[in-house]
Amino acid sequence: MLSKKKVIVSLIINALIFLITVGIFVSYFFEEPNILIRNGFESLRYFTTDSNVLAALISLVIVVCDILILKKKISTLPTAVILLKFVSTVCVMVTFSVTVCYLLPIYGPFVIGKSLFIVHVSTPLMAFFSFLLLENTRRIRIGEMFLPLIPILIYGAVYYYATQILGEANGGWRDFYAFGRSGNFLLMVFIIILCSVAISVLTAVFYNLAVKAAAKKQRSAPESTNTPSES
């Protein structure tokens, strides 16, 4: 059971994630944000945009659920919603990790400048900490820990086809993530997948620890309330 305070803070943070992401995405259709993204439709080629849009949509679902909880229409977040938030959180954390550990050394501060700071850094961290600290209602089972790999692998397959099989000359994409920069594209993809597995499992482990801590605190609350204070 989530406390009223947690529900309210979760509502605010998830509403911010949704509104900020929608604002940035819509702006892509009216201005050229940077040298990599020329318009809104082209931005959908990037995992950054896809993961942030997914996180925004799930955040909107969380907002609706939080309102229903405050109105006492439901008692807690549904399991499906928690799992969807887990998937979207891992996806944006993959974006964050790739940006900081891989893209930043290649492209420099450009990748965390202006609106890119929001989609590469602040939104992923907001989603991560809201998931761990405010939406910790049920444990994530071992089998569920790998659910985030589904959208990641789907995007990876599309990226490989568009850049390596079809190619930019034939209407595909250029290798804007520079996976072929090392001369071994598939090795880089394998490393990214391994990192995605690690991020997914670690996020689930941290979340489960947060659920355990919240449950322990809730169990001890009545005891501390009934315990007379010492003079």
Buried (B, 14 or more C-beta within 10 A) or exposed (E): EBEEEBBBBBBBBBBBBBBBBBEBBEEBEEEEBBEBBEEBEBBBBBBBBBBBBBBBBBBBBBBEBBBBBEEEEBEBBBEEBBBBBBBBBBBBBBBBBBBBEBBBEEBEEBBBEEBBBBBBBBBBEBBBEBBBBBBBBBBBEEEBBBBBBEBBEEBBEBBBEBBBEEBEEEEBBEBBBBBBEEEEBEEBBEBBBEBBBEBBBEBBEBBBEBBEEBBEEEEEEEEEEEEEEEE
